[in-house]
């Protein structure tokens, strides 16, 4: 008997109703309330994005939150690269939330609007800074091929050393993880950048 499955393309399905919305505080467990309060008191100032569905597993949520804080705020990677790679992952996973949140942050960190416009279309941007190009190739190879070529590895190693290689790999994995969680949960974005939401990639 063949299983009937609805086609889902890169996180874009016909039904976008939220599957795992933020639970009412009075319905939370003690562990969920404690985890939510920790997020509200921390740099995120609220339960947002991936932490809404992740609240169903408060220990996992707390640990992922700490990993994300380390990768975003304590990495050897330049902020410009950090934000740009986050958008590369958001584009590859077609995740509206991370695209909306990090698009203005990437612009503020110095990535050109034209570069992000081409990235949004699923193209390899033509005019990237050397660091952006190295990070883009590393991220897309890792996401699509589950590894990187020696030449790609060497470029990142020369820029940021072994610590940078590890942190870049982990950054890509972290954002892929939270984007996948949100795609499954259909977590909505808080809005969209001026350029609008992501469209589905060509199949």
C-alpha positions in Angstrom: 0.0 0.0 0.0 1.5 3.4 -1.0 1.6 6.0 1.7 -0.1 9.3 0.7 2.2 12.2 1.3 1.7 15.9 0.7 4.7 17.4 -1.2 6.6 20.0 0.9 9.2 22.0 -0.9 11.9 23.6 1.3 9.6 24.3 4.2 6.9 25.8 2.0 3.6 24.0 2.2 0.0 25.0 1.4 -1.0 25.0 5.1 1.2 27.4 7.1 -0.8 27.3 10.3 1.5 27.2 13.3 1.8 23.6 14.7 3.6 24.4 18.0 2.6 27.9 19.2 3.8 29.4 22.4 1.8 27.8 25.2 -0.1 29.9 27.7 2.0 30.5 30.8 -0.6 28.9 33.1 -0.4 25.7 31.0 3.4 25.5 31.2 5.2 23.0 33.5 7.5 24.4 36.1 10.5 23.5 33.9 9.0 25.3 30.9 8.3 28.4 33.0 11.9 28.4 34.4 13.3 28.0 30.9 11.1 30.8 29.5 12.0 33.1 32.3 15.7 32.5 31.7 15.3 33.5 28.0 13.4 36.6 29.0 16.1 37.6 31.4 18.9 36.9 28.9 20.1 38.7 25.8 17.1 37.5 23.7 14.6 39.3 26.0 11.8 36.9 25.2 10.7 33.5 24.0 10.9 33.9 20.2 11.5 32.0 17.0 12.9 28.5 17.5 12.5 28.7 21.3 8.7 28.7 21.0 8.6 25.1 19.7 11.7 24.1 21.6 10.0 25.0 24.9 8.3 21.6 24.6 11.8 20.2 25.6 13.0 22.8 28.1 16.4 21.2 28.9 17.2 20.9 25.1 16.0 24.5 24.7 18.3 25.8 27.4 21.3 24.0 26.1 20.7 25.0 22.5 20.2 28.6 23.7 23.6 28.6 25.3 25.2 27.1 22.2 23.6 29.8 20.1 24.8 32.6 22.4 28.4 31.2 22.3 28.4 31.0 18.5 26.8 34.4 17.9 28.5 36.5 20.6 31.8 34.8 21.5 33.0 33.3 18.2 36.3 34.2 16.5 34.4 34.8 13.3 33.8 38.4 12.3 30.2 39.6 12.9 29.8 40.2 9.2 30.6 36.6 8.4 28.5 35.3 11.3 25.4 37.2 10.1 26.0 36.3 6.4 26.4 32.6 7.1 23.2 32.7 9.1 21.4 34.0 6.0 23.0 31.4 3.8 21.6 28.7 6.1 18.2 30.4 6.2 18.1 30.5 2.4 19.2 26.9 2.1 16.4 25.8 4.5 13.9 28.5 3.3 13.3 29.7 6.8 11.5 32.9 7.0 12.1 33.7 10.7 15.9 33.7 10.6 15.9 35.5 7.2 13.7 38.3 8.6 15.7 38.6 11.8 19.3 38.4 10.4 18.8 40.3 7.1 19.0 43.8 8.7 21.8 42.6 11.0 23.8 41.4 8.0 23.3 44.8 6.3 24.4 46.6 9.4 27.5 44.4 9.7 28.5 45.4 6.2 27.2 42.9 3.7 25.9 44.6 0.5 22.2 44.7 -0.2 22.9 43.4 -3.7 24.7 40.4 -2.3 21.7 39.5 -0.1 19.2 40.1 -3.0 21.1 37.5 -5.1 21.3 35.1 -2.2 17.5 35.4 -1.7 17.1 34.2 -5.3 19.1 31.1 -4.6 22.1 32.3 -6.6 25.7 32.5 -5.6 26.2 36.2 -5.1 28.6 37.7 -7.7 30.2 40.5 -5.6 31.1 39.1 -2.2 34.0 40.1 0.0 36.7 37.5 0.2 35.6 36.4 3.7 32.0 36.2 2.6 32.9 34.1 -0.5 35.0 31.7 1.6 32.2 31.3 4.2 29.5 31.0 1.5 31.4 28.1 -0.3 32.1 26.4 3.0 28.5 26.7 4.2 26.8 25.6 0.9 29.2 22.7 0.4 28.6 21.5 4.0 24.8 21.8 3.7 24.5 20.2 0.2 27.4 17.7 0.3 27.8 17.1 4.0 31.5 17.9 3.8 33.9 20.4 2.2 36.7 20.2 -0.4 40.3 20.5 0.7 40.5 23.9 -1.1 37.4 25.2 0.7 38.8 24.0 4.0 42.1 25.6 3.3 40.6 29.0 2.6 38.7 29.1 5.9 41.7 27.7 7.8 43.9 30.5 6.5 41.3 33.1 7.5 40.3 32.0 11.0 42.4 29.1 12.0 41.3 25.7 13.3 39.0 27.4 15.9 37.3 29.2 13.1 36.8 26.1 11.1 35.2 24.4 14.0 33.0 27.4 15.0 31.9 28.0 11.4 30.9 24.3 11.0 29.0 24.5 14.3 27.3 27.8 13.4 26.0 26.2 10.2 24.8 23.2 12.1 23.2 25.2 14.8 21.2 27.4 12.5 20.3 24.4 10.3 19.0 22.7 13.5 16.8 25.6 14.6 15.6 26.3 11.1 14.5 22.7 10.7 12.7 22.8 14.0 10.8 26.0 13.0 10.0 24.6 9.5 8.4 21.5 11.2 6.6 23.7 13.7 5.6 26.3 11.1 6.9 29.0 13.4 6.0 32.3 11.7 8.4 35.2 11.1 7.8 38.4 13.0 7.6 40.2 9.6 9.8 40.5 6.6 12.7 42.8 5.6 12.0 45.6 3.1 12.9 43.2 0.3 10.0 40.9 1.3 9.9 37.3 2.5 11.9 34.5 0.9 10.3 32.7 -2.1 10.7 29.0 -2.6 13.8 27.9 -4.4 13.4 26.4 -7.9 13.1 22.6 -7.7 
